[in-house]
Amino acid sequence: MNTVLDTTLHYKNVFLKMIQNKKDEDTNDK
């Protein structure tokens, strides 16, 4: 169970970082 939870949290963090990076790129383009 812990391994599954850790993996889920890991991908959640990666996903959030990708979203933040996309927002930063959109801001820089303007």
N, C-alpha and C positions, 0 to 999 in steps of 0.2 A: 504493500500500500504506500509506504513512504517513497519508494522509487517512482511510482506513478505520480504521486503528488508533486515530488520535486521536479519531475519532467514537465508537468503541466505548468508549474510556476515558472520554470525556466523559459518555456516557449511564450508564456504570457508576457514576461519581461522583454523578450526579444521582440515580440509583436508591438509592445508599447514603444520600444526604442525606435522601431521602424516608422511608426506613426509620427513620433516626435521629429525624426529626421526629415520626413516628408513635409511636415509643417515648416520646418526651418528652410527647406529648399524653396517652398512656395513663397516664403517671406523674402528670401534673397532675390528671387526672380523679379519681384516688384521693387 
